[in-house]
Amino acid sequence: MPILSFLQNSKAAERRGHRGPEDHALRDDRTGLYHAEYFNELLTLERRRCERSHDSVLLMCADLKAFGDASDRREIAAAVMRIFSRVTRETDIKGWHVRGTVVGIMFTQLSEQGKNRKATVQRIINKCSDSLGASSDLERLSNVHISWHAYPEEFLEASTGSRSEGISGTGKGETSRRRRLSLWTKRLIDIAGSLTAMILLSPAFLAIAALVKLDSEGPVFFRQERIGLGGKKFVFLKFRSMCVNNDPGIHKAYVTGLIRASKNNGANGEKGPRDTYKIKDDPRVTSLGKVLRKTSLDELPQFINVLKGDMSLVGPRPPILYECQNYDLWHRRRVMEMKPGITGLWQVEGRSALPFDDAVRMDIKYVREWSLWMDLMIIFKTPLAVLTCKGAY
């Protein structure tokens, strides 16, 4: 049974005063909360729905770590749910966000826009705060830490003045041991691979640096602020391929138009434009820069970014800040769940020849289906993509 259909059926069962055997299996008997795995799957699905519908979802987390005993935490969780049951709707979803430690209440379908949505969020927060403050067991519940998270994130910070950490779709404690081991192995591969590449390619590094200085005035490296994992900013390095003091507005206007055109076409049920992500005949690029870009040699300094931990050998493309400002919600998934990479799925499948939306979809596919084996396959395919120069400008 599809999970959302099951949720609707279980809600109907609750209204009739009973629960089916499947519903019973998905809930904690003592608290009535959905188990963490199921709750976080629903949270992920709700986030995906918001990306398309432009609704919002608000998540309240009640952290019970201050209560050391597992039995005490279950008792407090049940008490917290009784208090908040007075201010929540039947459609609001309640469960363990982190198993046995953090309780979550998901307030869904906040479809109002602008000021109306901010007012709705503030009203929910105020009602929950007032309800908790009016509890007869306030002294004991004072050790419960309440935090608010949202997707999309902006409206929560604007309406409450508090920082929204955003909704990742899973509790931090729910990452599987196998995935943690895989991510740790990925980091080891990044360190070993970047160090090896920098040592083996050191003659090329020195030669390119000298040629850049001889070809035009300016620094060897081009530094630019990019967006990394979870929206964190970092300084992105490349060999300089443009003249200094050039006008960044050329690229900004181009990318903004490209993204907006893809949104408009997508809204009409059409495919995005066939324009490529990079400007084919960019007047700012030097004669040496054209060669460096065509062969992707300008990307070599990014091994330094990998060594520092800002990037990975394989991952989604790291966007520029002004690019992200024009993103639709679903575009953001390329930076929220995986470190950006020097190479990636869209680079080996088409590079800049892909339309913008298709490139983003390939990054999201990589994030969704990621494995160490996929990384290795992309790494092996990268030299061929570089040598053929397909889609490189």
Order of alpha helices (4+ residues) and beta strands (2+ residues): alpha-alpha-alpha-beta-alpha-beta-beta-alpha-alpha-beta-alpha-alpha-alpha-beta-beta-alpha-alpha-alpha-beta-alpha-alpha-beta-alpha-alpha-alpha
